[in-house]
Amino acid sequence: LKQLEEAIEFFESKLPPSSEIHKVLENVTMIAQRHGLTPKTIRALKCKNENGYIEQPLKMELHGNFNSYYSFLLELEKLDRITKIR
């Protein structure tokens, strides 16, 4: 039971509190700009509560070339947060 509690604590530490979503949006915007992408829209959508975790979907429209976009995705993968890209 203790191991499960530690595992839950570890994964919860990877999720930002809902009060900090603006920091996540700002971070993603800065990463996009650093790779030469032009953010047209980045906004948080309705939060989803899924089986013990909260998912915060973001809708993004970025303009730039393929190499810039690919570099942006590679940097997103390195973030401490759990990220899923569709």
mmCIF file as gemmi writes it, N, C-alpha and C atoms, coordinates in Angstrom:
data_model
loop_
_atom_site.group_PDB
_atom_site.id
_atom_site.type_symbol
_atom_site.label_atom_id
_atom_site.label_alt_id
_atom_site.label_comp_id
_atom_site.label_asym_id
_atom_site.label_entity_id
_atom_site.label_seq_id
_atom_site.pdbx_PDB_ins_code
_atom_site.Cartn_x
_atom_site.Cartn_y
_atom_site.Cartn_z
_atom_site.occupancy
_atom_site.B_iso_or_equiv
_atom_site.pdbx_formal_charge
_atom_site.auth_seq_id
_atom_site.auth_asym_id
_atom_site.pdbx_PDB_model_num
ATOM 1 N N . LEU Axp A 1 ? 0.826 -1.189 0 1 0 ? 1 A 1
ATOM 2 C CA . LEU Axp A 1 ? 0 0 0 1 0 ? 1 A 1
ATOM 3 C C . LEU Axp A 1 ? 0.873 1.256 0 1 0 ? 1 A 1
ATOM 4 N N . LYS Axp A 2 ? 1.961 1.202 0.757 1 0 ? 2 A 1
ATOM 5 C CA . LYS Axp A 2 ? 2.869 2.348 0.821 1 0 ? 2 A 1
ATOM 6 C C . LYS Axp A 2 ? 3.499 2.614 -0.55 1 0 ? 2 A 1
ATOM 7 N N . GLN Axp A 3 ? 3.87 1.548 -1.268 1 0 ? 3 A 1
ATOM 8 C CA . GLN Axp A 3 ? 4.446 1.716 -2.603 1 0 ? 3 A 1
ATOM 9 C C . GLN Axp A 3 ? 3.439 2.35 -3.559 1 0 ? 3 A 1
ATOM 10 N N . LEU Axp A 4 ? 2.189 1.953 -3.458 1 0 ? 4 A 1
ATOM 11 C CA . LEU Axp A 4 ? 1.16 2.542 -4.314 1 0 ? 4 A 1
ATOM 12 C C . LEU Axp A 4 ? 0.957 4.018 -3.999 1 0 ? 4 A 1
ATOM 13 N N . GLU Axp A 5 ? 0.957 4.357 -2.722 1 0 ? 5 A 1
ATOM 14 C CA . GLU Axp A 5 ? 0.81 5.758 -2.332 1 0 ? 5 A 1
ATOM 15 C C . GLU Axp A 5 ? 1.979 6.594 -2.858 1 0 ? 5 A 1
ATOM 16 N N . GLU Axp A 6 ? 3.189 6.039 -2.811 1 0 ? 6 A 1
ATOM 17 C CA . GLU Axp A 6 ? 4.366 6.746 -3.328 1 0 ? 6 A 1
ATOM 18 C C . GLU Axp A 6 ? 4.274 6.919 -4.844 1 0 ? 6 A 1
ATOM 19 N N . ALA Axp A 7 ? 3.781 5.894 -5.525 1 0 ? 7 A 1
ATOM 20 C CA . ALA Axp A 7 ? 3.622 5.982 -6.98 1 0 ? 7 A 1
ATOM 21 C C . ALA Axp A 7 ? 2.582 7.039 -7.344 1 0 ? 7 A 1
ATOM 22 N N . ILE Axp A 8 ? 1.48 7.071 -6.631 1 0 ? 8 A 1
ATOM 23 C CA . ILE Axp A 8 ? 0.445 8.078 -6.879 1 0 ? 8 A 1
ATOM 24 C C . ILE Axp A 8 ? 0.998 9.474 -6.636 1 0 ? 8 A 1
ATOM 25 N N . GLU Axp A 9 ? 1.743 9.639 -5.569 1 0 ? 9 A 1
ATOM 26 C CA . GLU Axp A 9 ? 2.338 10.942 -5.248 1 0 ? 9 A 1
ATOM 27 C C . GLU Axp A 9 ? 3.305 11.38 -6.349 1 0 ? 9 A 1
ATOM 28 N N . PHE Axp A 10 ? 4.099 10.433 -6.862 1 0 ? 10 A 1
ATOM 29 C CA . PHE Axp A 10 ? 5.042 10.744 -7.936 1 0 ? 10 A 1
ATOM 30 C C . PHE Axp A 10 ? 4.307 11.248 -9.172 1 0 ? 10 A 1
ATOM 31 N N . PHE Axp A 11 ? 3.28 10.523 -9.609 1 0 ? 11 A 1
ATOM 32 C CA . PHE Axp A 11 ? 2.569 10.917 -10.823 1 0 ? 11 A 1
ATOM 33 C C . PHE Axp A 11 ? 1.765 12.198 -10.63 1 0 ? 11 A 1
ATOM 34 N N . GLU Axp A 12 ? 1.214 12.392 -9.452 1 0 ? 12 A 1
ATOM 35 C CA . GLU Axp A 12 ? 0.495 13.643 -9.189 1 0 ? 12 A 1
ATOM 36 C C . GLU Axp A 12 ? 1.443 14.832 -9.216 1 0 ? 12 A 1
ATOM 37 N N . SER Axp A 13 ? 2.703 14.622 -8.853 1 0 ? 13 A 1
ATOM 38 C CA . SER Axp A 13 ? 3.673 15.718 -8.885 1 0 ? 13 A 1
ATOM 39 C C . SER Axp A 13 ? 3.975 16.152 -10.315 1 0 ? 13 A 1
ATOM 40 N N . LYS Axp A 14 ? 3.681 15.299 -11.284 1 0 ? 14 A 1
ATOM 41 C CA . LYS Axp A 14 ? 3.906 15.624 -12.683 1 0 ? 14 A 1
ATOM 42 C C . LYS Axp A 14 ? 2.755 16.435 -13.282 1 0 ? 14 A 1
ATOM 43 N N . LEU Axp A 15 ? 1.657 16.537 -12.576 1 0 ? 15 A 1
ATOM 44 C CA . LEU Axp A 15 ? 0.49 17.268 -13.069 1 0 ? 15 A 1
ATOM 45 C C . LEU Axp A 15 ? 0.432 18.636 -12.404 1 0 ? 15 A 1
ATOM 46 N N . PRO Axp A 16 ? 0.239 19.69 -13.188 1 0 ? 16 A 1
ATOM 47 C CA . PRO Axp A 16 ? 0.173 21.024 -12.584 1 0 ? 16 A 1
ATOM 48 C C . PRO Axp A 16 ? -1.167 21.23 -11.9 1 0 ? 16 A 1
ATOM 49 N N . PRO Axp A 17 ? -1.18 21.947 -10.783 1 0 ? 17 A 1
ATOM 50 C CA . PRO Axp A 17 ? -2.46 22.303 -10.187 1 0 ? 17 A 1
ATOM 51 C C . PRO Axp A 17 ? -3.244 23.173 -11.162 1 0 ? 17 A 1
ATOM 52 N N . SER Axp A 18 ? -4.57 23.111 -11.113 1 0 ? 18 A 1
ATOM 53 C CA . SER Axp A 18 ? -5.378 23.879 -12.055 1 0 ? 18 A 1
ATOM 54 C C . SER Axp A 18 ? -5.118 25.375 -11.923 1 0 ? 18 A 1
ATOM 55 N N . SER Axp A 19 ? -4.677 25.808 -10.748 1 0 ? 19 A 1
ATOM 56 C CA . SER Axp A 19 ? -4.401 27.231 -10.562 1 0 ? 19 A 1
ATOM 57 C C . SER Axp A 19 ? -3.133 27.671 -11.293 1 0 ? 19 A 1
ATOM 58 N N . GLU Axp A 20 ? -2.329 26.726 -11.788 1 0 ? 20 A 1
ATOM 59 C CA . GLU Axp A 20 ? -1.084 27.057 -12.468 1 0 ? 20 A 1
ATOM 60 C C . GLU Axp A 20 ? -1.144 26.828 -13.974 1 0 ? 20 A 1
ATOM 61 N N . ILE Axp A 21 ? -2.337 26.634 -14.522 1 0 ? 21 A 1
ATOM 62 C CA . ILE Axp A 21 ? -2.441 26.347 -15.956 1 0 ? 21 A 1
ATOM 63 C C . ILE Axp A 21 ? -1.913 27.507 -16.785 1 0 ? 21 A 1
ATOM 64 N N . HIS Axp A 22 ? -2.034 28.736 -16.286 1 0 ? 22 A 1
ATOM 65 C CA . HIS Axp A 22 ? -1.505 29.886 -17.032 1 0 ? 22 A 1
ATOM 66 C C . HIS Axp A 22 ? 0.018 29.788 -17.189 1 0 ? 22 A 1
ATOM 67 N N . LYS Axp A 23 ? 0.699 29.198 -16.2 1 0 ? 23 A 1
ATOM 68 C CA . LYS Axp A 23 ? 2.151 29.025 -16.29 1 0 ? 23 A 1
ATOM 69 C C . LYS Axp A 23 ? 2.5 27.992 -17.362 1 0 ? 23 A 1
ATOM 70 N N . VAL Axp A 24 ? 1.691 26.94 -17.452 1 0 ? 24 A 1
ATOM 71 C CA . VAL Axp A 24 ? 1.907 25.915 -18.47 1 0 ? 24 A 1
ATOM 72 C C . VAL Axp A 24 ? 1.71 26.529 -19.854 1 0 ? 24 A 1
ATOM 73 N N . LEU Axp A 25 ? 0.648 27.31 -20.021 1 0 ? 25 A 1
ATOM 74 C CA . LEU Axp A 25 ? 0.381 27.967 -21.306 1 0 ? 25 A 1
ATOM 75 C C . LEU Axp A 25 ? 1.527 28.91 -21.684 1 0 ? 25 A 1
ATOM 76 N N . GLU Axp A 26 ? 2.017 29.648 -20.713 1 0 ? 26 A 1
ATOM 77 C CA . GLU Axp A 26 ? 3.122 30.573 -20.952 1 0 ? 26 A 1
ATOM 78 C C . GLU Axp A 26 ? 4.381 29.804 -21.354 1 0 ? 26 A 1
ATOM 79 N N . ASN Axp A 27 ? 4.653 28.7 -20.68 1 0 ? 27 A 1
ATOM 80 C CA . ASN Axp A 27 ? 5.823 27.882 -20.98 1 0 ? 27 A 1
ATOM 81 C C . ASN Axp A 27 ? 5.747 27.315 -22.396 1 0 ? 27 A 1
ATOM 82 N N . VAL Axp A 28 ? 4.596 26.793 -22.785 1 0 ? 28 A 1
ATOM 83 C CA . VAL Axp A 28 ? 4.416 26.227 -24.121 1 0 ? 28 A 1
ATOM 84 C C . VAL Axp A 28 ? 4.586 27.32 -25.176 1 0 ? 28 A 1
ATOM 85 N N . THR Axp A 29 ? 4.054 28.501 -24.914 1 0 ? 29 A 1
ATOM 86 C CA . THR Axp A 29 ? 4.194 29.623 -25.845 1 0 ? 29 A 1
ATOM 87 C C . THR Axp A 29 ? 5.657 30.005 -26.023 1 0 ? 29 A 1
ATOM 88 N N . MET Axp A 30 ? 6.392 30.063 -24.934 1 0 ? 30 A 1
ATOM 89 C CA . MET Axp A 30 ? 7.815 30.425 -25.004 1 0 ? 30 A 1
ATOM 90 C C . MET Axp A 30 ? 8.616 29.377 -25.785 1 0 ? 30 A 1
ATOM 91 N N . ILE Axp A 31 ? 8.286 28.102 -25.585 1 0 ? 31 A 1
ATOM 92 C CA . ILE Axp A 31 ? 8.971 27.036 -26.321 1 0 ? 31 A 1
ATOM 93 C C . ILE Axp A 31 ? 8.688 27.174 -27.82 1 0 ? 31 A 1
ATOM 94 N N . ALA Axp A 32 ? 7.437 27.433 -28.166 1 0 ? 32 A 1
ATOM 95 C CA . ALA Axp A 32 ? 7.057 27.596 -29.577 1 0 ? 32 A 1
ATOM 96 C C . ALA Axp A 32 ? 7.819 28.764 -30.201 1 0 ? 32 A 1
ATOM 97 N N . GLN Axp A 33 ? 7.872 29.883 -29.517 1 0 ? 33 A 1
ATOM 98 C CA . GLN Axp A 33 ? 8.561 31.062 -30.043 1 0 ? 33 A 1
ATOM 99 C C . GLN Axp A 33 ? 10.063 30.817 -30.158 1 0 ? 33 A 1
ATOM 100 N N . ARG Axp A 34 ? 10.628 30.103 -29.213 1 0 ? 34 A 1
ATOM 101 C CA . ARG Axp A 34 ? 12.063 29.8 -29.235 1 0 ? 34 A 1
ATOM 102 C C . ARG Axp A 34 ? 12.435 28.988 -30.474 1 0 ? 34 A 1
ATOM 103 N N . HIS Axp A 35 ? 11.504 28.194 -30.983 1 0 ? 35 A 1
ATOM 104 C CA . HIS Axp A 35 ? 11.765 27.368 -32.157 1 0 ? 35 A 1
ATOM 105 C C . HIS Axp A 35 ? 11.287 28.018 -33.447 1 0 ? 35 A 1
ATOM 106 N N . GLY Axp A 36 ? 10.955 29.302 -33.374 1 0 ? 36 A 1
ATOM 107 C CA . GLY Axp A 36 ? 10.595 30.04 -34.583 1 0 ? 36 A 1
ATOM 108 C C . GLY Axp A 36 ? 9.165 29.854 -35.028 1 0 ? 36 A 1
ATOM 109 N N . LEU Axp A 37 ? 8.321 29.324 -34.175 1 0 ? 37 A 1
ATOM 110 C CA . LEU Axp A 37 ? 6.911 29.167 -34.508 1 0 ? 37 A 1
ATOM 111 C C . LEU Axp A 37 ? 6.146 30.416 -34.078 1 0 ? 37 A 1
ATOM 112 N N . THR Axp A 38 ? 5.105 30.723 -34.809 1 0 ? 38 A 1
ATOM 113 C CA . THR Axp A 38 ? 4.254 31.852 -34.459 1 0 ? 38 A 1
ATOM 114 C C . THR Axp A 38 ? 2.966 31.303 -33.867 1 0 ? 38 A 1
ATOM 115 N N . PRO Axp A 39 ? 2.745 31.497 -32.571 1 0 ? 39 A 1
ATOM 116 C CA . PRO Axp A 39 ? 1.491 31.026 -31.964 1 0 ? 39 A 1
ATOM 117 C C . PRO Axp A 39 ? 0.332 31.928 -32.382 1 0 ? 39 A 1
ATOM 118 N N . LYS Axp A 40 ? -0.646 31.348 -33.064 1 0 ? 40 A 1
ATOM 119 C CA . LYS Axp A 40 ? -1.849 32.097 -33.439 1 0 ? 40 A 1
ATOM 120 C C . LYS Axp A 40 ? -2.872 32.018 -32.312 1 0 ? 40 A 1
ATOM 121 N N . THR Axp A 41 ? -3.099 30.809 -31.816 1 0 ? 41 A 1
ATOM 122 C CA . THR Axp A 41 ? -3.986 30.638 -30.656 1 0 ? 41 A 1
ATOM 123 C C . THR Axp A 41 ? -3.453 29.513 -29.782 1 0 ? 41 A 1
ATOM 124 N N . ILE Axp A 42 ? -3.459 29.749 -28.495 1 0 ? 42 A 1
ATOM 125 C CA . ILE Axp A 42 ? -3.176 28.711 -27.505 1 0 ? 42 A 1
ATOM 126 C C . ILE Axp A 42 ? -4.147 28.983 -26.364 1 0 ? 42 A 1
ATOM 127 N N . ARG Axp A 43 ? -5.041 28.037 -26.115 1 0 ? 43 A 1
ATOM 128 C CA . ARG Axp A 43 ? -6.006 28.254 -25.037 1 0 ? 43 A 1
ATOM 129 C C . ARG Axp A 43 ? -6.355 26.945 -24.35 1 0 ? 43 A 1
ATOM 130 N N . ALA Axp A 44 ? -6.734 27.082 -23.112 1 0 ? 44 A 1
ATOM 131 C CA . ALA Axp A 44 ? -7.153 25.926 -22.32 1 0 ? 44 A 1
ATOM 132 C C . ALA Axp A 44 ? -8.62 25.632 -22.616 1 0 ? 44 A 1
ATOM 133 N N . LEU Axp A 45 ? -8.927 24.365 -22.801 1 0 ? 45 A 1
ATOM 134 C CA . LEU Axp A 45 ? -10.307 23.932 -23.001 1 0 ? 45 A 1
ATOM 135 C C . LEU Axp A 45 ? -10.866 23.436 -21.676 1 0 ? 45 A 1
ATOM 136 N N . LYS Axp A 46 ? -12.09 22.953 -21.698 1 0 ? 46 A 1
ATOM 137 C CA . LYS Axp A 46 ? -12.734 22.47 -20.481 1 0 ? 46 A 1
ATOM 138 C C . LYS Axp A 46 ? -11.954 21.3 -19.885 1 0 ? 46 A 1
ATOM 139 N N . CYS Axp A 47 ? -11.712 21.388 -18.599 1 0 ? 47 A 1
ATOM 140 C CA . CYS Axp A 47 ? -10.97 20.373 -17.858 1 0 ? 47 A 1
ATOM 141 C C . CYS Axp A 47 ? -11.774 19.064 -17.804 1 0 ? 47 A 1
ATOM 142 N N . LYS Axp A 48 ? -11.071 17.92 -17.936 1 0 ? 48 A 1
ATOM 143 C CA . LYS Axp A 48 ? -11.726 16.608 -17.876 1 0 ? 48 A 1
ATOM 144 C C . LYS Axp A 48 ? -11.234 15.861 -16.644 1 0 ? 48 A 1
ATOM 145 N N . ASN Axp A 49 ? -12.147 15.321 -15.866 1 0 ? 49 A 1
ATOM 146 C CA . ASN Axp A 49 ? -11.797 14.51 -14.698 1 0 ? 49 A 1
ATOM 147 C C . ASN Axp A 49 ? -11.944 13.05 -15.093 1 0 ? 49 A 1
ATOM 148 N N . GLU Axp A 50 ? -10.825 12.348 -15.193 1 0 ? 50 A 1
ATOM 149 C CA . GLU Axp A 50 ? -10.796 10.975 -15.684 1 0 ? 50 A 1
ATOM 150 C C . GLU Axp A 50 ? -10.219 10.016 -14.648 1 0 ? 50 A 1
ATOM 151 N N . ASN Axp A 51 ? -11.02 9.177 -14.072 1 0 ? 51 A 1
ATOM 152 C CA . ASN Axp A 51 ? -10.56 8.073 -13.214 1 0 ? 51 A 1
ATOM 153 C C . ASN Axp A 51 ? -9.372 8.411 -12.312 1 0 ? 51 A 1
ATOM 154 N N . GLY Axp A 52 ? -9.473 9.435 -11.526 1 0 ? 52 A 1
ATOM 155 C CA . GLY Axp A 52 ? -8.436 9.741 -10.553 1 0 ? 52 A 1
ATOM 156 C C . GLY Axp A 52 ? -7.391 10.747 -10.999 1 0 ? 52 A 1
ATOM 157 N N . TYR Axp A 53 ? -7.478 11.223 -12.224 1 0 ? 53 A 1
ATOM 158 C CA . TYR Axp A 53 ? -6.558 12.276 -12.653 1 0 ? 53 A 1
ATOM 159 C C . TYR Axp A 53 ? -7.343 13.326 -13.432 1 0 ? 53 A 1
ATOM 160 N N . ILE Axp A 54 ? -6.754 14.466 -13.567 1 0 ? 54 A 1
ATOM 161 C CA . ILE Axp A 54 ? -7.403 15.558 -14.283 1 0 ? 54 A 1
ATOM 162 C C . ILE Axp A 54 ? -6.622 15.833 -15.554 1 0 ? 54 A 1
ATOM 163 N N . GLU Axp A 55 ? -7.334 15.896 -16.659 1 0 ? 55 A 1
ATOM 164 C CA . GLU Axp A 55 ? -6.723 16.187 -17.948 1 0 ? 55 A 1
ATOM 165 C C . GLU Axp A 55 ? -7.088 17.609 -18.336 1 0 ? 55 A 1
ATOM 166 N N . GLN Axp A 56 ? -6.084 18.408 -18.7 1 0 ? 56 A 1
ATOM 167 C CA . GLN Axp A 56 ? -6.318 19.779 -19.122 1 0 ? 56 A 1
ATOM 168 C C . GLN Axp A 56 ? -5.974 19.896 -20.604 1 0 ? 56 A 1
ATOM 169 N N . PRO Axp A 57 ? -6.99 19.762 -21.481 1 0 ? 57 A 1
ATOM 170 C CA . PRO Axp A 57 ? -6.714 19.874 -22.916 1 0 ? 57 A 1
ATOM 171 C C . PRO Axp A 57 ? -6.393 21.321 -23.306 1 0 ? 57 A 1
ATOM 172 N N . LEU Axp A 58 ? -5.489 21.446 -24.256 1 0 ? 58 A 1
ATOM 173 C CA . LEU Axp A 58 ? -5.13 22.743 -24.811 1 0 ? 58 A 1
ATOM 174 C C . LEU Axp A 58 ? -5.36 22.702 -26.313 1 0 ? 58 A 1
ATOM 175 N N . LYS Axp A 59 ? -5.878 23.78 -26.851 1 0 ? 59 A 1
ATOM 176 C CA . LYS Axp A 59 ? -6.039 23.886 -28.302 1 0 ? 59 A 1
ATOM 177 C C . LYS Axp A 59 ? -5.002 24.885 -28.782 1 0 ? 59 A 1
ATOM 178 N N . MET Axp A 60 ? -4.196 24.459 -29.759 1 0 ? 60 A 1
ATOM 179 C CA . MET Axp A 60 ? -3.103 25.296 -30.237 1 0 ? 60 A 1
ATOM 180 C C . MET Axp A 60 ? -3.128 25.399 -31.753 1 0 ? 60 A 1
ATOM 181 N N . GLU Axp A 61 ? -2.84 26.592 -32.242 1 0 ? 61 A 1
ATOM 182 C CA . GLU Axp A 61 ? -2.62 26.791 -33.67 1 0 ? 61 A 1
ATOM 183 C C . GLU Axp A 61 ? -1.283 27.503 -33.792 1 0 ? 61 A 1
ATOM 184 N N . LEU Axp A 62 ? -0.325 26.813 -34.393 1 0 ? 62 A 1
ATOM 185 C CA . LEU Axp A 62 ? 1.027 27.345 -34.548 1 0 ? 62 A 1
ATOM 186 C C . LEU Axp A 62 ? 1.365 27.395 -36.03 1 0 ? 62 A 1
ATOM 187 N N . HIS Axp A 63 ? 2.106 28.426 -36.432 1 0 ? 63 A 1
ATOM 188 C CA . HIS Axp A 63 ? 2.524 28.556 -37.823 1 0 ? 63 A 1
ATOM 189 C C . HIS Axp A 63 ? 4.046 28.55 -37.882 1 0 ? 63 A 1
ATOM 190 N N . GLY Axp A 64 ? 4.582 27.801 -38.843 1 0 ? 64 A 1
ATOM 191 C CA . GLY Axp A 64 ? 6.022 27.723 -39.029 1 0 ? 64 A 1
ATOM 192 C C . GLY Axp A 64 ? 6.357 26.553 -39.924 1 0 ? 64 A 1
ATOM 193 N N . ASN Axp A 65 ? 7.65 26.306 -40.105 1 0 ? 65 A 1
ATOM 194 C CA . ASN Axp A 65 ? 8.051 25.21 -40.976 1 0 ? 65 A 1
ATOM 195 C C . ASN Axp A 65 ? 8.128 23.89 -40.204 1 0 ? 65 A 1
ATOM 196 N N . PHE Axp A 66 ? 8.298 22.807 -40.946 1 0 ? 66 A 1
ATOM 197 C CA . PHE Axp A 66 ? 8.295 21.476 -40.347 1 0 ? 66 A 1
ATOM 198 C C . PHE Axp A 66 ? 9.4 21.309 -39.312 1 0 ? 66 A 1
ATOM 199 N N . ASN Axp A 67 ? 10.612 21.736 -39.644 1 0 ? 67 A 1
ATOM 200 C CA . ASN Axp A 67 ? 11.743 21.545 -38.723 1 0 ? 67 A 1
ATOM 201 C C . ASN Axp A 67 ? 11.515 22.274 -37.407 1 0 ? 67 A 1
ATOM 202 N N . SER Axp A 68 ? 10.962 23.47 -37.469 1 0 ? 68 A 1
ATOM 203 C CA . SER Axp A 68 ? 10.66 24.224 -36.243 1 0 ? 68 A 1
ATOM 204 C C . SER Axp A 68 ? 9.608 23.496 -35.414 1 0 ? 68 A 1
ATOM 205 N N . TYR Axp A 69 ? 8.58 23.003 -36.09 1 0 ? 69 A 1
ATOM 206 C CA . TYR Axp A 69 ? 7.506 22.294 -35.391 1 0 ? 69 A 1
ATOM 207 C C . TYR Axp A 69 ? 8.034 21.009 -34.753 1 0 ? 69 A 1
ATOM 208 N N . TYR Axp A 70 ? 8.862 20.285 -35.476 1 0 ? 70 A 1
ATOM 209 C CA . TYR Axp A 70 ? 9.426 19.041 -34.956 1 0 ? 70 A 1
ATOM 210 C C . TYR Axp A 70 ? 10.303 19.323 -33.729 1 0 ? 70 A 1
ATOM 211 N N . SER Axp A 71 ? 11.128 20.356 -33.791 1 0 ? 71 A 1
ATOM 212 C CA . SER Axp A 71 ? 11.967 20.731 -32.65 1 0 ? 71 A 1
ATOM 213 C C . SER Axp A 71 ? 11.115 21.117 -31.443 1 0 ? 71 A 1
ATOM 214 N N . PHE Axp A 72 ? 10.018 21.805 -31.704 1 0 ? 72 A 1
ATOM 215 C CA . PHE Axp A 72 ? 9.069 22.184 -30.654 1 0 ? 72 A 1
ATOM 216 C C . PHE Axp A 72 ? 8.513 20.939 -29.971 1 0 ? 72 A 1
ATOM 217 N N . LEU Axp A 73 ? 8.097 19.95 -30.755 1 0 ? 73 A 1
ATOM 218 C CA . LEU Axp A 73 ? 7.551 18.713 -30.191 1 0 ? 73 A 1
ATOM 219 C C . LEU Axp A 73 ? 8.598 17.961 -29.375 1 0 ? 73 A 1
ATOM 220 N N . LEU Axp A 74 ? 9.832 17.926 -29.859 1 0 ? 74 A 1
ATOM 221 C CA . LEU Axp A 74 ? 10.9 17.252 -29.115 1 0 ? 74 A 1
ATOM 222 C C . LEU Axp A 74 ? 11.127 17.912 -27.76 1 0 ? 74 A 1
ATOM 223 N N . GLU Axp A 75 ? 11.065 19.237 -27.711 1 0 ? 75 A 1
ATOM 224 C CA . GLU Axp A 75 ? 11.254 19.923 -26.431 1 0 ? 75 A 1
ATOM 225 C C . GLU Axp A 75 ? 10.064 19.702 -25.499 1 0 ? 75 A 1
ATOM 226 N N . LEU Axp A 76 ? 8.851 19.642 -26.061 1 0 ? 76 A 1
ATOM 227 C CA . LEU Axp A 76 ? 7.677 19.355 -25.219 1 0 ? 76 A 1
ATOM 228 C C . LEU Axp A 76 ? 7.804 17.996 -24.541 1 0 ? 76 A 1
ATOM 229 N N . GLU Axp A 77 ? 8.36 17.025 -25.255 1 0 ? 77 A 1
ATOM 230 C CA . GLU Axp A 77 ? 8.546 15.69 -24.688 1 0 ? 77 A 1
ATOM 231 C C . GLU Axp A 77 ? 9.462 15.7 -23.473 1 0 ? 77 A 1
ATOM 232 N N . LYS Axp A 78 ? 10.361 16.665 -23.384 1 0 ? 78 A 1
ATOM 233 C CA . LYS Axp A 78 ? 11.334 16.727 -22.295 1 0 ? 78 A 1
ATOM 234 C C . LYS Axp A 78 ? 10.804 17.434 -21.052 1 0 ? 78 A 1
ATOM 235 N N . LEU Axp A 79 ? 9.607 18.01 -21.143 1 0 ? 79 A 1
ATOM 236 C CA . LEU Axp A 79 ? 9.04 18.697 -19.985 1 0 ? 79 A 1
ATOM 237 C C . LEU Axp A 79 ? 8.778 17.711 -18.85 1 0 ? 79 A 1
ATOM 238 N N . ASP Axp A 80 ? 8.821 18.214 -17.606 1 0 ? 80 A 1
ATOM 239 C CA . ASP Axp A 80 ? 8.567 17.366 -16.441 1 0 ? 80 A 1
ATOM 240 C C . ASP Axp A 80 ? 7.111 16.917 -16.369 1 0 ? 80 A 1
ATOM 241 N N . ARG Axp A 81 ? 6.246 17.613 -17.024 1 0 ? 81 A 1
ATOM 242 C CA . ARG Axp A 81 ? 4.816 17.297 -16.971 1 0 ? 81 A 1
ATOM 243 C C . ARG Axp A 81 ? 4.491 16.137 -17.888 1 0 ? 81 A 1
ATOM 244 N N . ILE Axp A 82 ? 3.434 15.435 -17.58 1 0 ? 82 A 1
ATOM 245 C CA . ILE Axp A 82 ? 2.939 14.375 -18.453 1 0 ? 82 A 1
ATOM 246 C C . ILE Axp A 82 ? 2.212 15.054 -19.605 1 0 ? 82 A 1
ATOM 247 N N . THR Axp A 83 ? 2.619 14.716 -20.833 1 0 ? 83 A 1
ATOM 248 C CA . THR Axp A 83 ? 2.073 15.38 -22.003 1 0 ? 83 A 1
ATOM 249 C C . THR Axp A 83 ? 1.599 14.336 -22.999 1 0 ? 83 A 1
ATOM 250 N N . LYS Axp A 84 ? 0.441 14.583 -23.574 1 0 ? 84 A 1
ATOM 251 C CA . LYS Axp A 84 ? -0.1 13.723 -24.624 1 0 ? 84 A 1
ATOM 252 C C . LYS Axp A 84 ? -0.473 14.632 -25.78 1 0 ? 84 A 1
ATOM 253 N N . ILE Axp A 85 ? 0.034 14.311 -26.976 1 0 ? 85 A 1
ATOM 254 C CA . ILE Axp A 85 ? -0.223 15.145 -28.143 1 0 ? 85 A 1
ATOM 255 C C . ILE Axp A 85 ? -1.021 14.331 -29.147 1 0 ? 85 A 1
ATOM 256 N N . ARG Axp A 86 ? -2.114 14.929 -29.607 1 0 ? 86 A 1
ATOM 257 C CA . ARG Axp A 86 ? -2.952 14.272 -30.635 1 0 ? 86 A 1
ATOM 258 C C . ARG Axp A 86 ? -2.825 15.027 -31.923 1 0 ? 86 A 1
